[in-house]
Amino acid sequence: MASQLNQLPASLEPLAMFGSKDVPCFVKPVWYKFFQSLSAVLADLVGSVLGFTISPTVIAAGVTQGTATQLNNEWSVITVTPVGAGVLLANFGAGVPQTVFNRGANNLNVYPLVGGKIDVSAVNLPYVLAPAKMQTFSQVSGTQFYSTQLG
C-alpha cells in the first residue's frame, strides 16, 4: 500500500507552473490518490442522489453489435477503446437516458438494442462517438434511441 501511494502518473509531473517557469508545482502522490478516491466517492454520491448509476471504467470490446460490451448503468465512462470496438446500450425502457463518455484513444461504436436504431440510422448500426466526447442516448421506445451531444 505504501509503495502505491508513492507512485504518480508521469502526466501529472509537473501539474502546473506558478509565476516563473523555474518553480514547478508537483503533485504529491499521496494527494493524487486522495483526490482520485474522493472523486469516486463523489461520483457515487451524486449518482445516488440523482437516482442514476455510474460505471467509471468500462472497456469497449468486440467489433460487432453481438460482441460489444454490454452497458449496465445510466452513466458509463469508456476508458479503453480498441480500434473498431463498441458498447451496447442497455434496455432501461422509454424515458431513461444513458450517457456515454468516450475517454479512450479511438472512435467508439455505440450500438442500439438488437433490432433497434439510433436517430435515423439503419437498424442495428452503431453511432460513432469520437474520442474525448460524450453523448446521451434517450430511449423512446423498445427499438428507438435519440442522441444528444453534450461535449
C-alpha positions as CSV (number, residue, x, y, z in Angstrom):
1,M,0.0,0.0,0.0
2,A,2.8,2.4,0.9
3,S,4.5,1.8,-2.4
4,Q,1.3,2.6,-4.3
5,L,0.9,5.9,-2.5
6,N,4.3,6.9,-3.7
7,Q,3.5,6.4,-7.4
8,L,2.3,9.3,-9.5
9,P,1.4,9.2,-13.2
10,A,4.1,10.9,-15.2
11,S,1.5,13.1,-16.9
12,L,0.9,14.9,-13.6
13,E,4.6,15.9,-13.1
14,P,4.6,18.9,-13.1
15,L,1.0,19.7,-12.8
16,A,1.3,23.5,-13.0
17,M,3.8,26.3,-13.1
18,F,3.4,29.3,-10.8
19,G,4.8,32.7,-11.7
20,S,8.1,31.6,-13.0
21,K,9.0,28.6,-15.2
22,D,11.7,27.8,-12.7
23,V,9.1,27.0,-9.9
24,P,7.1,23.9,-11.0
25,C,4.3,22.7,-8.7
26,F,4.5,18.9,-8.3
27,V,1.5,16.9,-7.2
28,K,2.3,14.7,-4.2
29,P,1.5,11.0,-4.8
30,V,-0.5,10.8,-1.6
31,W,-2.7,13.8,-2.6
32,Y,-3.2,12.3,-6.0
33,K,-4.5,9.1,-4.5
34,F,-6.7,11.0,-2.1
35,F,-8.3,13.1,-4.8
36,Q,-8.7,10.0,-7.0
37,S,-10.6,8.3,-4.2
38,L,-12.6,11.4,-3.4
39,S,-13.8,11.7,-7.0
40,A,-15.0,8.1,-6.9
41,V,-16.9,8.7,-3.7
42,L,-18.4,11.9,-5.1
43,A,-19.5,10.2,-8.3
44,D,-21.3,7.5,-6.2
45,L,-22.9,10.1,-4.0
46,V,-24.1,12.3,-6.9
47,G,-25.4,9.2,-8.8
48,S,-27.4,8.0,-5.7
49,V,-28.8,11.5,-5.0
50,L,-29.9,12.0,-8.6
51,G,-31.1,8.4,-9.0
52,F,-28.7,7.0,-11.6
53,T,-25.8,4.6,-11.5
54,I,-22.3,5.1,-12.9
55,S,-19.7,2.8,-14.4
56,P,-16.5,4.7,-14.1
57,T,-14.2,2.3,-16.0
58,V,-15.7,0.4,-18.9
59,I,-13.5,-1.3,-21.6
60,A,-15.1,-1.4,-25.1
61,A,-14.9,-4.8,-26.8
62,G,-15.9,-6.7,-29.9
63,V,-16.3,-5.3,-33.5
64,T,-20.0,-6.1,-33.9
65,Q,-23.2,-5.5,-32.1
66,G,-23.2,-9.1,-30.8
67,T,-19.7,-8.9,-29.3
68,A,-19.8,-5.3,-28.0
69,T,-19.5,-4.6,-24.2
70,Q,-23.0,-4.5,-22.6
71,L,-23.6,-1.3,-20.7
72,N,-25.4,-1.7,-17.4
73,N,-25.7,1.8,-15.9
74,E,-27.1,5.2,-16.9
75,W,-23.7,6.8,-17.0
76,S,-20.7,4.9,-18.5
77,V,-17.2,6.1,-18.9
78,I,-15.4,4.1,-21.6
79,T,-11.7,4.3,-20.7
80,V,-10.3,1.9,-23.2
81,T,-11.5,1.8,-26.9
82,P,-9.6,-0.6,-29.1
83,V,-9.9,0.2,-32.8
84,G,-13.4,-0.9,-34.0
85,A,-14.6,-1.8,-30.5
86,G,-18.0,-0.9,-29.2
87,V,-20.6,-0.9,-26.4
88,L,-24.2,-2.0,-26.4
89,L,-26.9,0.3,-24.8
90,A,-29.0,-1.2,-22.1
91,N,-32.7,-1.7,-22.3
92,F,-33.9,0.6,-19.4
93,G,-37.2,1.4,-21.1
94,A,-38.6,4.5,-22.7
95,G,-37.7,7.8,-20.9
96,V,-34.5,6.6,-19.4
97,P,-31.4,8.3,-20.9
98,Q,-27.9,6.8,-21.0
99,T,-24.8,8.9,-21.1
100,V,-21.7,7.5,-22.7
101,F,-18.3,9.2,-22.2
102,N,-15.5,8.1,-24.7
103,R,-12.3,8.7,-22.8
104,G,-10.4,6.2,-25.0
105,A,-8.0,7.0,-27.8
106,N,-10.2,5.7,-30.7
107,N,-13.7,6.1,-32.0
108,L,-16.3,4.2,-30.1
109,N,-19.2,2.3,-31.7
110,V,-22.3,2.7,-29.6
111,Y,-24.8,0.1,-30.6
112,P,-28.6,0.2,-30.0
113,L,-30.5,-2.8,-28.8
114,V,-30.8,-5.7,-31.3
115,G,-33.4,-4.7,-33.8
116,G,-33.1,-1.0,-32.7
117,K,-31.7,2.1,-34.2
118,I,-30.2,5.4,-33.1
119,D,-31.6,8.6,-34.6
120,V,-32.3,8.0,-38.3
121,S,-29.6,5.4,-38.9
122,A,-30.4,1.9,-40.2
123,V,-31.4,-0.9,-37.8
124,N,-28.5,-2.2,-35.7
125,L,-25.9,0.3,-37.0
126,P,-23.7,2.0,-34.3
127,Y,-23.4,5.6,-33.5
128,V,-19.7,6.5,-33.8
129,L,-18.6,8.6,-30.8
130,A,-15.3,10.4,-31.2
131,P,-12.6,10.3,-28.5
132,A,-13.0,12.9,-25.7
133,K,-16.7,13.3,-26.5
134,M,-19.8,12.3,-24.6
135,Q,-23.3,11.6,-25.8
136,T,-26.7,11.0,-24.2
137,F,-28.9,8.3,-25.8
138,S,-32.6,8.6,-24.8
139,Q,-34.7,5.5,-25.4
140,V,-38.2,6.5,-26.7
141,S,-39.5,3.0,-27.5
142,G,-38.3,-0.6,-27.4
143,T,-36.3,-0.1,-30.6
144,Q,-35.6,3.7,-30.9
145,F,-33.0,5.9,-29.3
146,Y,-32.3,9.6,-30.0
147,S,-29.0,11.1,-29.2
148,T,-27.9,14.5,-27.8
149,Q,-24.3,15.5,-27.9
150,L,-23.1,17.1,-24.7
151,G,-19.4,17.6,-25.2
